[in-house]
Amino acid sequence: MTSSNPLGFLPYILIYSVHKSRYGRHVKEIQINVLSILSFLAHQHTFSL
């Protein structure tokens, strides 16, 4: 790792932060989908009993 150009790290930090925010949004959507599927399965299970 050469520290001759510290500004070279800025694009990577920006890309990382953008991808992290997008990934966080996807994780929230996945959590919501999993919760809805689990609640749906729970309702199906209780009705089948």
C-alpha positions as CSV (number, residue, x, y, z in Angstrom):
1,M,0.0,0.0,0.0
2,T,1.7,3.2,-1.1
3,S,0.6,6.3,0.8
4,S,1.9,8.7,-1.9
5,N,-1.6,9.7,-3.1
6,P,-4.1,9.8,-0.2
7,L,-6.8,11.3,-2.4
8,G,-6.8,8.1,-4.4
9,F,-8.8,6.5,-1.6
10,L,-11.7,9.0,-1.8
11,P,-13.5,7.3,-4.8
12,Y,-13.3,3.9,-3.0
13,I,-14.8,5.5,0.2
14,L,-17.6,7.1,-1.8
15,I,-18.3,3.9,-3.7
16,Y,-18.3,1.9,-0.5
17,S,-20.6,4.3,1.3
18,V,-23.1,4.3,-1.7
19,H,-23.0,0.5,-1.9
20,K,-23.4,0.3,1.9
21,S,-26.5,2.5,1.8
22,R,-28.0,0.6,-1.1
23,Y,-27.2,-2.7,0.7
24,G,-28.9,-1.4,3.9
25,R,-32.0,-0.6,1.9
26,H,-32.1,-4.1,0.4
27,V,-31.6,-5.6,3.8
28,K,-34.6,-3.7,5.2
29,E,-36.7,-4.8,2.2
30,I,-35.6,-8.4,2.7
31,Q,-36.4,-8.3,6.4
32,I,-39.9,-6.9,5.6
33,N,-40.5,-9.6,3.1
34,V,-39.3,-12.3,5.5
35,L,-41.6,-11.0,8.2
36,S,-44.6,-10.9,5.9
37,I,-43.9,-14.4,4.7
38,L,-43.5,-15.7,8.3
39,S,-46.7,-14.0,9.4
40,F,-48.5,-15.4,6.4
41,L,-47.2,-18.9,7.1
42,A,-48.1,-18.5,10.8
43,H,-51.7,-17.6,9.8
44,Q,-51.9,-20.5,7.4
45,H,-50.6,-22.8,10.1
46,T,-53.1,-21.6,12.7
47,F,-56.0,-21.9,10.2
48,S,-54.9,-25.4,9.1
49,L,-55.1,-26.4,12.8
